[in-house]
């Protein structure tokens, strides 16, 4: 059985496996293999307008930053004693 897209306000909100006749009755659209939830459906075409996530790798702390953290933690430990 094929997958179908449930579309609301031009956006694929869910995908379901169903018989073609039932899917047609529901107004669902057959879903191509490479399309999924959050894609847009514009003028009968699926469009990937999902935001591109950018991976940001934080820079390693400097020696001075690490020493400052160590001093702050040492002060907290001493305050507990």
N, C-alpha and C positions, 0 to 999 in steps of 0.2 A: 504494500500500500504506500502511496506517496505521502510526503509531508505537505502541509498547507499552512499558509500564514494567516493569522488573525490580525487584521489591520484596523487600527482605530486612529482617526485624525491623520491619516497618511503615514502612520508609523507601524511597523511590525511589532506587536506587543506579545505575541505568543506563537508557537508552532505546534501543530497537532498532526497525528497520523490518522487518516480517515479514508473512507471510500469516496471516490470522486463525486458520485451523485449526492451524497450527504454534504460534502464540502461545498458543492455548488449551491445547494439549498441554503447553506449558512452564509454564503457570500465570501467564502474563504478563497484564497488565491494559491495555486500550486507554487511551492517554494523550491527554487533551484538549490542545488547542493551547497553552494558557497554563500548562501544568504541566511541571515538569522535575525534574532530579536534585536531591536533598535535600528534596523535599517529603515529607510524611508521608502514609501511606495508612491511614485510620482508619475502621473500620466501613463499608468500601466507598466511602469518599469521600476525595478528595485534599484535603489541608489544608496550607496554606503556613505552616509554623512555622519558617521560616528566620530566623535572627537579622537584625534590621535594623541595617545598618552605619551608624554615625554619622560623618560627615565632620567632622573637627576641623581647623580652620585655625589654625596657630600664630600667635601675635601677633608683630608685627615687633619686632626687638630695639630697645632704646632707644639713644640716642646714647652714653650711658655704657657700655653693654654692648659696643657696637661698638668704642669706644676701648680698652676693656680687652682685647678680642680682638686688636686691632691692636698694642697694646703687648706682649702675650704672643708674638705672631708675630714682632715685631721683635726681641725678646730671643732667640728661637730662631734667627733668621737671623744675628744677631750672634755667637751661640755657634758657628756653623758656620764663621765667617771666621777 
